[in-house]
Amino acid sequence: TITTNLSFERWDEIFKDPVMTAAMIDRLTHKSYIVNMNGNSYMLKETQLWLEKQ
């Protein structure tokens, strides 16, 4: 399992070689399930509630 908050289009910001980045993405996504999750973070919400109780 690999998780990230960056879209594939932005991976070259981390991995500076665009050819190698494209090859890595190609290999990681071959026969893979990609789940895009959008929305509010439940962890952030729970942390904020916890901090308010402190």
Backbone hydrogen bonds in HBPLUS format (Angstrom, degrees):
<---DONOR---> <-ACCEPTOR-->    atom                        ^
c    i                          cat <-CA-CA->   ^        H-A-AA   ^      H-
h    n   atom  resd res      DA  || num        DHA   H-A  angle D-A-AA Bond
n    s   type  num  typ     dist DA aas  dist angle  dist       angle   num
A0010-ARG N   A0007-SER O   2.90 MM   3  5.51 153.7  1.97 117.5 125.4     1
A0011-TRP N   A0008-PHE O   3.13 MM   3  5.24 163.6  2.16 108.6 113.7     2
A0013-GLU N   A0010-ARG O   2.98 MM   3  5.60 161.9  2.01 117.9 123.9     3
A0014-ILE N   A0011-TRP O   2.98 MM   3  5.45 144.6  2.11 111.3 120.6     4
A0015-PHE N   A0011-TRP O   2.93 MM   4  6.16 170.2  1.94 164.1 162.9     5
A0021-THR N   A0017-ASP O   2.90 MM   4  6.06 155.3  1.96 154.8 163.0     6
A0022-ALA N   A0018-PRO O   2.97 MM   4  6.06 160.2  2.01 141.2 145.9     7
A0023-ALA N   A0019-VAL O   3.03 MM   4  6.27 157.2  2.09 145.9 152.3     8
A0024-MET N   A0020-MET O   2.89 MM   4  6.07 155.7  1.95 146.5 153.1     9
A0025-ILE N   A0021-THR O   2.94 MM   4  6.17 165.5  1.96 154.6 158.0    10
A0026-ASP N   A0022-ALA O   2.93 MM   4  6.05 157.6  1.98 145.2 151.9    11
A0027-ARG N   A0023-ALA O   3.02 MM   4  6.25 158.5  2.07 147.5 152.3    12
A0028-LEU N   A0024-MET O   2.87 MM   4  6.07 157.4  1.93 152.1 159.1    13
A0029-THR N   A0025-ILE O   2.97 MM   4  5.97 148.1  2.07 148.3 155.3    14
A0030-HIS N   A0026-ASP O   3.18 MM   4  6.09 125.4  2.49 138.1 149.0    15
A0032-SER N   A0029-THR O   3.17 MM   3  4.97 141.2  2.32 131.0 120.0    16
A0045-LYS N   A0041-SER O   3.20 MM   4  6.43 161.1  2.24 141.0 146.0    17
A0046-GLU N   A0042-TYR O   2.88 MM   4  6.08 165.4  1.90 153.8 157.3    18
A0047-THR N   A0043-MET O   2.93 MM   4  6.08 155.3  2.00 146.6 153.7    19
A0048-GLN N   A0044-LEU O   2.92 MM   4  6.15 159.0  1.97 151.7 157.1    20
A0049-LEU N   A0045-LYS O   3.00 MM   4  6.27 158.9  2.05 150.2 155.8    21
A0050-TRP N   A0046-GLU O   2.93 MM   4  6.10 157.2  1.98 145.7 152.3    22
A0051-LEU N   A0047-THR O   2.88 MM   4  6.10 158.6  1.92 150.8 156.4    23
A0052-GLU N   A0048-GLN O   3.03 MM   4  6.24 150.1  2.12 144.5 152.1    24
A0053-LYS N   A0049-LEU O   3.26 MM   4  6.52 139.5  2.43 140.9 150.5    25
A0053-LYS N   A0050-TRP O   3.16 MM   3  5.27 130.7  2.42  97.4 110.1    26
A0054-GLN N   A0051-LEU O   3.17 MM   3  5.22 146.8  2.29  99.4 109.1    27
